[in-house]
Amino acid sequence: MSASQTTPEKPTLIFDFDSTLVRVETLELLADICLEGRPDAVEIRDKVAALTDQAMNGEIGFGEALRRRLELLPLHREHVQSLADRILDEGTPSVRRNLRFFNENADRIYILSGGFREIITPIAERLQLSADHVLCNDFVYDADGRVVGVDDANPLSHADGKPQVVKALGLEGAVVMVGDGWTDAEVKLGGAADRFYAYTEIVRRERVVGAADAEAASMDELLFAEGLMGRWSYPRSRIRMLLLENVHPRAVEMLEAEGYSVETVKGALDEDDLIERIRGVHVLGIRSKTNVTERVLQAADRLLAIGAFCIGTNQIDLKAAADHGVAVFNAPYSNTRSVVELALGLTVALMRDVADKSAAMHQGKWNKSADGSRELRGKTLGIIGYGAIGSQLSVIAEALGMRVVFYDLSERLALGNARRVRKLDDLLAEADVISLHVDGRRENAALIGAAEFARMKPGVLFLNLSRGHVVDIGALAQALGSGRVAGAALDVFPEEPRTNADPFESPLQGLKNVILTPHIGGSTEEAQEAIGEFAAERLLNFMNRGDTTFCVNLPNVQLAEVSGGHRILHIHRNQPGVMFELNRELASAGLNILGQHLKTDEQVGYVITDVDRDYDPEALTALKGVSGTLKFRLLH
């Protein structure tokens, strides 16, 4: 690196402890511990919390608040040790995510706190800070181990103690104070720091924010603001994720826990509304009713990934997404069991005419009869589509005594005693019950129409829990009217209401022995939580380390966490010369390559390059200009 490219000297960072490095207030937790079982515990704890807030907002002096709180609490050495033993579990989420930064910059990091050494030391050790970089109070104990106060000679036990302690360090270069309380703001106000960040990940105090040079809602925000993340990396709190269609709260919880900014919308959005909302969004989450078209993708100026919180992806233009370098993930297995159970339940209901008999009972009609009611045992189930759902349905149906035949365009391993048929017509002619479990590709449109219904056994039962457009609904209505099909159950339809408030219409309404359900095959609490977890994990793996395992439109690359350097992610069109140009630019930037992966398909290529950190960040600008580049990212 030339002299003209020298990196500015890193600042010295000084962190408060309570509600900054940890997500708790130490004295409030100590109050919980030492007051356990006492009838006045809530009253005393509320007084402690009130004094903490007064001190942190600058309403009373810190020294006064400290002493008044200690007077309220019957603290003993064993209480202090109890909290020290578990304090590592209370680390602030974004501090945990940036643990490597603390470890690698420990010589320029201090902890400055009015808290207590026994509690702070385990965190300091985890951050790999030396003992002389931990500036805090010390408890004073009597002979029986009771806390009788703090070391009165320590300036940190008094008002205005923090600025005094920092000045005494004689630090060179820029000094940055980070904390949530007024005593932290006083470090800058007292001339002991060059900049003060109000740290608001855990608590936000308006007066403190007003006195700050800037607000940092996470450690990522702080590092970004101080230029310690690199030119092409962004704090996670600035990465926007938009989740539509009531995506399960577990997904929201997982994404927010990693520091991302998540917005949720209850229903689906049409194309125009989505185009308006997609600008500035980095990750989009949808289910089955929102369509992601080429127009949407053209408007998505920052989109990196789409998570389909469902099985199918036919609602997404996968080719267009790949052309824009946008990764698409789904949850192909998470609701399998739920769909299978519904299919079996509907089969039993159709076999026994349960729906019509139940409706008659609600009208006061008692019709006890065995006419037309049959058992599953000994009947032949024909499964069209032997993927995850179809194959599991096969196993459970066989366990209930059914014979199973299946048809699939792909070569599939037959499970149990299931038998594959090579022609769809053979399955139609043999099956007593037919259940569709195909994907939503265009070629499957009207897969089952009038000709196919005519080839089925008279009295067949028909189920579709896959995609609405694969069945000609008019032809099915005619087959039901003629008696060729004795009963049908549909969970999916060619046109479905966008929200629960919109009306539903179908030619199948009111027909005998027809069960219609509102696309609930995978809508169980267990399935939706599993889908939320699976799809969110795929998105996090991609965003955090570039992993494309289970991606449906880009080459699949399984990656470990970024370790010991930076990771450059480059998605490009699969065209000649890209790798040559990319590596030429990497060499020009003076980058030392620690490892490199390339995987391509017919449409795109995906290059992952791990490099060390001794380079000029501005030199990476050229990588965005490599011919064929679709997306470029840098991970730390």
RAJOZI-V655371 format. One record per backbone hydrogen bond with DSSP energy under -0.5 kcal/mol. NH is the residue of the N-H (numbers start at 1). CO is the residue of the C=O. E is the energy in kcal/mol with one decimal. If there is no record, write none. Layout:
nh:NH co:CO e:E
nh:NH co:CO e:E
This chain:
nh:5 co:2 e:-1.5
nh:6 co:3 e:-1.3
nh:12 co:174 e:-2.9
nh:13 co:11 e:-0.5
nh:13 co:108 e:-2.7
nh:14 co:176 e:-3.0
nh:15 co:13 e:-0.5
nh:15 co:110 e:-2.9
nh:16 co:178 e:-2.5
nh:19 co:24 e:-1.6
nh:20 co:17 e:-1.9
nh:21 co:17 e:-1.3
nh:22 co:17 e:-1.9
nh:23 co:90 e:-2.7
nh:26 co:24 e:-0.6
nh:28 co:25 e:-0.6
nh:29 co:25 e:-1.8
nh:30 co:26 e:-2.6
nh:31 co:27 e:-2.0
nh:32 co:28 e:-1.8
nh:33 co:29 e:-2.1
nh:34 co:30 e:-2.8
nh:35 co:31 e:-1.8
nh:36 co:33 e:-0.8
nh:38 co:35 e:-2.4
nh:41 co:38 e:-1.5
nh:44 co:40 e:-2.3
nh:45 co:41 e:-2.7
nh:46 co:42 e:-2.3
nh:47 co:43 e:-1.5
nh:48 co:44 e:-2.3
nh:49 co:45 e:-2.7
nh:50 co:46 e:-2.3
nh:51 co:47 e:-2.2
nh:52 co:48 e:-2.2
nh:53 co:49 e:-2.4
nh:54 co:50 e:-2.3
nh:55 co:51 e:-2.3
nh:56 co:52 e:-2.7
nh:57 co:53 e:-1.9
nh:58 co:55 e:-1.3
nh:59 co:54 e:-2.9
nh:60 co:54 e:-1.0
nh:65 co:61 e:-2.3
nh:66 co:62 e:-2.8
nh:67 co:63 e:-2.2
nh:68 co:64 e:-2.4
nh:69 co:65 e:-2.0
nh:70 co:66 e:-2.3
nh:71 co:67 e:-2.0
nh:72 co:68 e:-0.9
nh:72 co:69 e:-0.6
nh:73 co:69 e:-0.7
nh:73 co:70 e:-0.8
nh:75 co:73 e:-1.7
nh:77 co:145 e:-2.4
nh:79 co:76 e:-1.0
nh:80 co:76 e:-1.8
nh:81 co:77 e:-2.4
nh:82 co:78 e:-1.9
nh:83 co:79 e:-1.8
nh:84 co:80 e:-2.3
nh:85 co:81 e:-2.1
nh:86 co:82 e:-0.6
nh:86 co:83 e:-1.0
nh:87 co:83 e:-1.1
nh:89 co:86 e:-1.5
nh:90 co:87 e:-1.8
nh:91 co:88 e:-1.0
nh:92 co:21 e:-2.3
nh:95 co:92 e:-0.6
nh:96 co:92 e:-2.2
nh:97 co:93 e:-1.9
nh:98 co:94 e:-1.2
nh:99 co:96 e:-1.4
nh:101 co:98 e:-0.6
nh:102 co:98 e:-1.5
nh:103 co:99 e:-2.4
nh:104 co:100 e:-2.6
nh:105 co:101 e:-1.2
nh:106 co:103 e:-0.7
nh:108 co:105 e:-2.2
nh:109 co:106 e:-1.3
nh:110 co:13 e:-2.4
nh:111 co:133 e:-2.7
nh:112 co:15 e:-2.9
nh:112 co:110 e:-0.5
nh:113 co:135 e:-2.6
nh:117 co:137 e:-2.2
nh:119 co:116 e:-1.0
nh:120 co:116 e:-2.2
nh:121 co:117 e:-2.7
nh:123 co:119 e:-0.5
nh:123 co:120 e:-0.5
nh:124 co:120 e:-2.5
nh:125 co:121 e:-2.7
nh:126 co:122 e:-1.8
nh:127 co:123 e:-2.1
nh:128 co:125 e:-0.8
nh:129 co:124 e:-2.9
nh:133 co:130 e:-2.0
nh:134 co:131 e:-1.6
nh:135 co:111 e:-3.1
nh:135 co:133 e:-0.6
nh:136 co:134 e:-0.6
nh:137 co:115 e:-2.6
nh:140 co:149 e:-2.8
nh:142 co:146 e:-2.2
nh:145 co:142 e:-1.9
nh:147 co:75 e:-2.2
nh:148 co:140 e:-3.0
nh:148 co:146 e:-0.6
nh:149 co:140 e:-0.9
nh:151 co:138 e:-2.0
nh:152 co:150 e:-0.6
nh:154 co:151 e:-1.4
nh:155 co:153 e:-0.5
nh:157 co:154 e:-2.2
nh:158 co:155 e:-1.9
nh:161 co:158 e:-1.3
nh:164 co:160 e:-0.9
nh:165 co:161 e:-2.1
nh:166 co:162 e:-2.3
nh:167 co:163 e:-2.3
nh:168 co:164 e:-1.9
nh:169 co:165 e:-0.7
nh:169 co:166 e:-1.0
nh:170 co:166 e:-0.6
nh:170 co:167 e:-1.2
nh:171 co:166 e:-0.5
nh:176 co:12 e:-3.1
nh:177 co:195 e:-2.8
nh:178 co:14 e:-2.7
nh:179 co:197 e:-2.0
nh:182 co:56 e:-2.5
nh:184 co:181 e:-0.8
nh:185 co:181 e:-1.5
nh:186 co:182 e:-2.0
nh:187 co:184 e:-1.1
nh:188 co:184 e:-0.8
nh:188 co:185 e:-0.5
nh:189 co:185 e:-2.5
nh:190 co:186 e:-2.5
nh:191 co:188 e:-1.9
nh:192 co:187 e:-2.4
nh:193 co:187 e:-0.8
nh:194 co:175 e:-2.4
nh:195 co:175 e:-1.6
nh:197 co:177 e:-2.7
nh:198 co:196 e:-0.5
nh:198 co:214 e:-2.3
nh:199 co:179 e:-2.8
nh:199 co:197 e:-0.7
nh:200 co:198 e:-0.6
nh:200 co:216 e:-2.3
nh:202 co:19 e:-0.5
nh:205 co:203 e:-0.5
nh:206 co:204 e:-0.6
nh:209 co:205 e:-2.6
nh:210 co:206 e:-2.4
nh:211 co:207 e:-1.0
nh:211 co:208 e:-0.5
nh:212 co:208 e:-0.6
nh:212 co:209 e:-1.1
nh:213 co:196 e:-2.3
nh:214 co:196 e:-1.2
nh:216 co:198 e:-2.6
nh:217 co:215 e:-0.5
nh:222 co:218 e:-1.8
nh:223 co:219 e:-2.6
nh:224 co:220 e:-2.4
nh:225 co:221 e:-2.6
nh:226 co:222 e:-2.0
nh:227 co:224 e:-1.6
nh:228 co:223 e:-3.4
nh:229 co:223 e:-0.5
nh:233 co:230 e:-0.9
nh:238 co:235 e:-1.9
nh:239 co:236 e:-1.7
nh:240 co:238 e:-0.7
nh:241 co:261 e:-2.8
nh:242 co:283 e:-2.7
nh:243 co:241 e:-0.6
nh:243 co:263 e:-3.1
nh:244 co:242 e:-0.5
nh:244 co:285 e:-3.2
nh:245 co:267 e:-1.6
nh:246 co:265 e:-1.4
nh:251 co:248 e:-1.5
nh:252 co:248 e:-1.2
nh:253 co:249 e:-2.8
nh:254 co:250 e:-2.2
nh:255 co:251 e:-2.4
nh:256 co:252 e:-2.7
nh:257 co:253 e:-2.0
nh:258 co:254 e:-0.8
nh:258 co:255 e:-0.5
nh:259 co:256 e:-1.9
nh:260 co:255 e:-1.7
nh:261 co:236 e:-0.8
nh:261 co:239 e:-1.8
nh:262 co:260 e:-0.7
nh:263 co:241 e:-3.1
nh:265 co:243 e:-2.5
nh:268 co:498 e:-0.7
nh:274 co:270 e:-2.7
nh:275 co:271 e:-2.4
nh:276 co:272 e:-1.7
nh:277 co:273 e:-1.8
nh:278 co:274 e:-2.1
nh:279 co:275 e:-0.6
nh:281 co:278 e:-2.2
nh:282 co:240 e:-2.1
nh:283 co:240 e:-1.9
nh:284 co:305 e:-2.1
nh:285 co:242 e:-3.1
nh:286 co:307 e:-2.5
nh:291 co:289 e:-0.5
nh:292 co:290 e:-0.5
nh:292 co:315 e:-2.6
nh:293 co:291 e:-0.8
nh:297 co:293 e:-2.3
nh:298 co:294 e:-2.3
nh:299 co:295 e:-1.4
nh:300 co:296 e:-1.0
nh:301 co:299 e:-1.7
nh:304 co:282 e:-3.5
nh:305 co:282 e:-1.6
nh:306 co:327 e:-2.8
nh:307 co:284 e:-3.2
nh:308 co:306 e:-0.6
nh:308 co:329 e:-3.6
nh:309 co:286 e:-3.4
nh:309 co:307 e:-0.9
nh:310 co:308 e:-2.2
nh:316 co:313 e:-1.9
nh:317 co:292 e:-2.6
nh:318 co:316 e:-1.5
nh:321 co:317 e:-2.4
nh:322 co:318 e:-2.4
nh:323 co:319 e:-2.4
nh:324 co:320 e:-1.3
nh:325 co:322 e:-1.6
nh:326 co:321 e:-3.0
nh:327 co:304 e:-2.2
nh:327 co:325 e:-0.6
nh:329 co:306 e:-2.6
nh:330 co:550 e:-0.6
nh:331 co:310 e:-2.6
nh:336 co:333 e:-1.4
nh:339 co:335 e:-2.1
nh:340 co:336 e:-2.3
nh:341 co:337 e:-2.6
nh:342 co:338 e:-2.0
nh:343 co:339 e:-2.5
nh:344 co:340 e:-2.3
nh:345 co:341 e:-2.5
nh:346 co:342 e:-2.9
nh:347 co:343 e:-1.9
nh:348 co:344 e:-2.3
nh:349 co:345 e:-2.3
nh:350 co:346 e:-2.5
nh:351 co:347 e:-2.6
nh:352 co:348 e:-1.7
nh:353 co:350 e:-0.9
nh:354 co:349 e:-2.6
nh:357 co:353 e:-2.0
nh:358 co:354 e:-2.7
nh:359 co:355 e:-2.2
nh:360 co:356 e:-2.2
nh:361 co:357 e:-1.9
nh:362 co:358 e:-1.9
nh:363 co:359 e:-0.8
nh:363 co:360 e:-0.7
nh:364 co:361 e:-1.9
nh:365 co:360 e:-2.9
nh:366 co:364 e:-0.5
nh:367 co:365 e:-0.6
nh:369 co:367 e:-0.8
nh:373 co:370 e:-1.9
nh:374 co:351 e:-1.4
nh:378 co:401 e:-2.7
nh:379 co:376 e:-2.4
nh:381 co:379 e:-0.6
nh:381 co:403 e:-3.5
nh:382 co:380 e:-0.6
nh:382 co:433 e:-3.7
nh:383 co:381 e:-0.6
nh:383 co:405 e:-2.6
nh:384 co:382 e:-0.6
nh:384 co:435 e:-2.4
nh:385 co:383 e:-0.8
nh:385 co:407 e:-2.6
nh:391 co:387 e:-2.5
nh:392 co:388 e:-1.4
nh:393 co:389 e:-2.7
nh:394 co:390 e:-1.8
nh:395 co:391 e:-1.7
nh:396 co:392 e:-2.1
nh:397 co:393 e:-2.7
nh:398 co:394 e:-2.0
nh:399 co:395 e:-1.7
nh:400 co:396 e:-1.0
nh:400 co:397 e:-0.5
nh:401 co:398 e:-1.8
nh:402 co:397 e:-2.2
nh:403 co:379 e:-2.7
nh:405 co:381 e:-2.5
nh:406 co:419 e:-2.1
nh:407 co:383 e:-2.3
nh:412 co:410 e:-0.5
nh:414 co:412 e:-0.5
nh:418 co:415 e:-2.0
nh:419 co:404 e:-2.0
nh:421 co:406 e:-2.7
nh:427 co:423 e:-1.2
nh:428 co:424 e:-2.4
nh:429 co:425 e:-1.9
nh:430 co:426 e:-1.0
nh:430 co:427 e:-0.6
nh:431 co:427 e:-2.3
nh:432 co:380 e:-2.3
nh:433 co:380 e:-2.0
nh:434 co:461 e:-2.8
nh:435 co:382 e:-2.6
nh:436 co:463 e:-2.2
nh:437 co:384 e:-3.2
nh:444 co:441 e:-1.8
nh:445 co:442 e:-2.0
nh:446 co:469 e:-2.8
nh:447 co:444 e:-1.6
nh:448 co:470 e:-2.3
nh:449 co:447 e:-0.6
nh:453 co:449 e:-2.5
nh:454 co:450 e:-2.0
nh:455 co:451 e:-0.8
nh:455 co:452 e:-0.7
nh:456 co:452 e:-0.5
nh:456 co:453 e:-1.1
nh:457 co:428 e:-1.1
nh:459 co:483 e:-0.7
nh:459 co:484 e:-1.4
nh:460 co:457 e:-1.5
nh:460 co:484 e:-1.3
nh:461 co:432 e:-2.2
nh:462 co:487 e:-2.3
nh:463 co:434 e:-2.8
nh:464 co:489 e:-2.1
nh:465 co:436 e:-1.3
nh:470 co:467 e:-1.2
nh:471 co:468 e:-1.2
nh:472 co:448 e:-2.6
nh:473 co:471 e:-1.0
nh:476 co:472 e:-2.1
nh:477 co:473 e:-2.4
nh:478 co:474 e:-2.0
nh:479 co:475 e:-2.3
nh:480 co:476 e:-2.4
nh:481 co:477 e:-2.2
nh:482 co:478 e:-2.1
nh:483 co:479 e:-0.8
nh:484 co:479 e:-0.8
nh:485 co:479 e:-1.9
nh:486 co:460 e:-2.1
nh:486 co:484 e:-0.6
nh:487 co:460 e:-1.0
nh:488 co:513 e:-1.8
nh:489 co:462 e:-2.3
nh:490 co:515 e:-2.4
nh:491 co:464 e:-2.3
nh:492 co:464 e:-0.8
nh:494 co:468 e:-0.6
nh:502 co:499 e:-1.3
nh:509 co:506 e:-1.6
nh:511 co:508 e:-1.7
nh:514 co:511 e:-0.9
nh:515 co:488 e:-2.7
nh:516 co:514 e:-0.5
nh:517 co:490 e:-2.5
nh:519 co:491 e:-1.0
nh:519 co:517 e:-2.1
nh:523 co:520 e:-1.5
nh:524 co:522 e:-1.6
nh:528 co:524 e:-2.8
nh:529 co:525 e:-1.9
nh:530 co:526 e:-2.3
nh:531 co:527 e:-3.0
nh:532 co:528 e:-2.5
nh:533 co:529 e:-2.5
nh:534 co:530 e:-2.7
nh:535 co:531 e:-2.8
nh:536 co:532 e:-1.9
nh:537 co:533 e:-2.3
nh:538 co:534 e:-2.0
nh:539 co:535 e:-2.3
nh:540 co:536 e:-2.6
nh:541 co:537 e:-2.5
nh:542 co:538 e:-1.9
nh:543 co:539 e:-2.9
nh:544 co:540 e:-3.1
nh:545 co:541 e:-1.6
nh:546 co:542 e:-1.5
nh:547 co:541 e:-1.9
nh:548 co:557 e:-2.3
nh:549 co:557 e:-0.6
nh:551 co:548 e:-2.4
nh:552 co:328 e:-2.6
nh:557 co:555 e:-0.5
nh:559 co:557 e:-0.5
nh:566 co:611 e:-2.8
nh:567 co:635 e:-3.1
nh:568 co:609 e:-3.3
nh:569 co:567 e:-0.5
nh:569 co:633 e:-3.0
nh:570 co:568 e:-0.5
nh:570 co:607 e:-2.5
nh:571 co:631 e:-2.6
nh:572 co:605 e:-2.5
nh:573 co:628 e:-2.4
nh:574 co:603 e:-2.0
nh:575 co:573 e:-1.7
nh:578 co:575 e:-1.1
nh:581 co:577 e:-2.3
nh:582 co:578 e:-3.0
nh:583 co:579 e:-2.6
nh:584 co:580 e:-1.8
nh:585 co:581 e:-2.1
nh:586 co:582 e:-2.1
nh:587 co:583 e:-2.3
nh:588 co:584 e:-2.3
nh:589 co:585 e:-1.7
nh:590 co:587 e:-1.5
nh:591 co:586 e:-2.1
nh:593 co:591 e:-0.7
nh:594 co:610 e:-3.3
nh:595 co:610 e:-1.5
nh:597 co:608 e:-2.8
nh:599 co:606 e:-1.9
nh:601 co:604 e:-2.5
nh:605 co:572 e:-3.1
nh:606 co:599 e:-2.6
nh:607 co:570 e:-2.9
nh:608 co:597 e:-2.6
nh:609 co:568 e:-2.6
nh:609 co:607 e:-0.5
nh:610 co:595 e:-3.0
nh:611 co:566 e:-3.0
nh:611 co:609 e:-0.5
nh:612 co:592 e:-1.8
nh:615 co:613 e:-1.4
nh:616 co:589 e:-0.7
nh:617 co:615 e:-0.7
nh:619 co:616 e:-1.8
nh:620 co:617 e:-1.5
nh:621 co:618 e:-1.6
nh:622 co:619 e:-1.0
nh:623 co:620 e:-1.4
nh:624 co:620 e:-0.7
nh:624 co:621 e:-1.1
nh:625 co:622 e:-1.0
nh:626 co:623 e:-1.2
nh:629 co:626 e:-2.0
nh:630 co:571 e:-3.4
nh:631 co:571 e:-2.0
nh:633 co:569 e:-2.3
nh:634 co:232 e:-0.7
nh:635 co:567 e:-3.2
